[in-house]
Amino acid sequence: MPYQFPRNMFILKSEAQGNPCYQYAATELQRLLGRIEIQAQIRAVSGPKTGNWLLLSSTATPPPAASAAGLKHDGFALKISAKGVALAALEPKGILNGVYELAERLGFLFLMPGEAGEWAPDLEGQRPVLAQGSIKLNPRFPHRGVFGGGNEAPFTAEEWFRFFAKLKFNATSQNEEHAPIAEETGIRLEIGGHGTSELLPRELFKTRPELFRMFQPEDFSGKRMSDSNFCCNHPESKRIVQENYRKKVKSLKWIYAVHAWADDLPAGGWCLCPLCRSYTPTDQSMIAMRHFAEVIAQEKLTMRVP
């Protein structure tokens, strides 16, 4: 027999789980149900210590729980029985993913950011019905998302984050001030881009040209360039670049990665001085990334250097 959703329900959540993404999952489920005229009351109850579960029932009595066995990353289990709906996951983001999967099965469409981009099903006064059964969905990739997205008008960054969550994305790039909304939506936040050249102040070129890349080797004039990148094997360049990177990352919280890519230039755009000319552009780029990785290790941060 299919399960017919009543007009009044309870959302039973773990009283021990205080994760912002988990709390958002409960309130999102309440909001989405409200759009199809189901009044759902959120109630905190005791349950498994993991806390990564969410229950939907017509009474305060929990329905049969879903099993998290076999789940990976932010995958989820969804169980629909005669007594209600149960969600289980290994992490809070999986619960949020499960909420949006349930919404899609109820007929919701998530087409664009913003309220107008979310289409609720037209049930014509009928209560929604779902077949009883269990499903488990694991992501094909641990992390899914976009880099460089989430800035397009007319939508705000927050609207993009909430839209990405509906698409079950869990990674994107934005500015560090968006760390709270990233945490709430379970999205890994990365910042930065082509930032290597910013770490060696360009005004130093007048007095310390040896810190910058040699555009031509010494036997072809040995010309230095201040346009981008730097001499990655010069000890003073390394010191300055590391110190500026340290200032950049030390105060950041909830940031998964700070990108500081080299500039893309013809022929690689790196240095041909005697210290560097035996290293390929790929080698020199890796040396620069190791400079940044040393800073991360010294500061004992969990951040990554892409």
Buried (B, 14 or more C-beta within 10 A) or exposed (E): EEBEBEEEBBBBBBEEBEBBBBBBBBBBBBEBBEBBEBEBEBBEEEBEEBBBBBBBBBEEEBBBBBEBEEBEBBBBBBBBBEBBBBBBBBBBBBBBBBBBBBBBBBEBEBEEBBEEBBEBBEBEEEEBEBEEEEEBBBBEEEEBBEBEBBEEEEBBBBBBBBBBBBEBBBBBBBEBEBBBBBBBBBBBBBBBEEBBBBBBEEEBBEEBBEBBBBBEBEEEEEEBBBEBBBBBBBEEBBEBBBEBBBEBBEEBEEBBBBBBBBBEBEEBBBBBBEBBBEBEBEBBBBBBBEBBBBBBEEEEBEBBBE
